[in-house]
Structure formats: C-alpha cells, structure tokens
C-alpha cells in the first residue's frame, strides 16, 4: 500500500467521522427546536380545551363574593 492510498483512506475515515458528528448535532438541534415549537403551539390549545371542559374551575372575583352577601 503506497503513501497516497494510505492518506486517502485516513482522510476518508476522518471525513466520515466528522460528517457523522455534524449530522448528529444537527438532528439533536432540530429535535429540540421542533419540541419547543410544538409546545408553544399546543399549550394554548390545551389550555382553551381544559377551560371548556372544566367550567367549574373559574375563580370568583371579589365583586361576585360581595354581591352574594346580604
């Protein structure tokens, strides 16, 4: 095996390893961004649905409490 062939294989393996690292970091960042976006989109929708399903959980204001006393 001559020196140029050995250089080729070393550079090829190093470039594969670096590419794998870059792609894995990119995928992790993409997953985190997608998670944040989905949470920000779904949180208001779930909040509204819970408000509709649980109407008894509305807190009474001070004005309502004073009106009921006689």
PyMOL commands that set and color helices and strands:
alter all, ss='L'
color gray80, all
select helices_A, chain A and resi 3-53+55-57+62-68
alter helices_A, ss='H'
color red, helices_A
deselect
rebuild
show_as cartoon
